[in-house]
Amino acid sequence: ALGEINARSRQPEQAIEAYSAIAPTSPLRAIADNQTALLLQSMDRGDEAIALAASSLKARPRDMGAIETLADLYRIQKKWIEAAATYSKGVELLAEPKGGDWRWFYFRGIAYE
């Protein structure tokens, strides 16, 4: 919660510090990593953002949040091939796409375009 408050208050360094305090074994670690990666991107530290998101995904290869974060970072950085491949990983994990899953296909299409 403290990380989110700091992020919304435009204090990314303090938000990252709060997220880093979450234990590696905590169920909240994945969310903290995703939020930290997005904050790093917003601070023009894109290489660090991608490295963290990729590490998070490696640790949790079926985590849709981790996949989406990495794919979004690639898209933001206009790394289209990587973005499309990463969105495709998410699409492959959708057992049966539902109404809210449209974004996977939409952003993958943008990356292909």
KATAUR-V623209 format. One record per helix or strand of 3 or more residues. SS is the DSSP state (a for helix, b for strand). FROM is the first residue (numbers start at 1). LEN is the number of residues. If there is no record, write none. Layout:
BEGIN
SS_FROM_LEN ; SS_FROM_LEN
END
This chain:
BEGIN
a_2_7 ; a_12_9 ; a_29_14 ; a_46_14 ; a_64_13 ; a_80_14 ; a_99_14
END
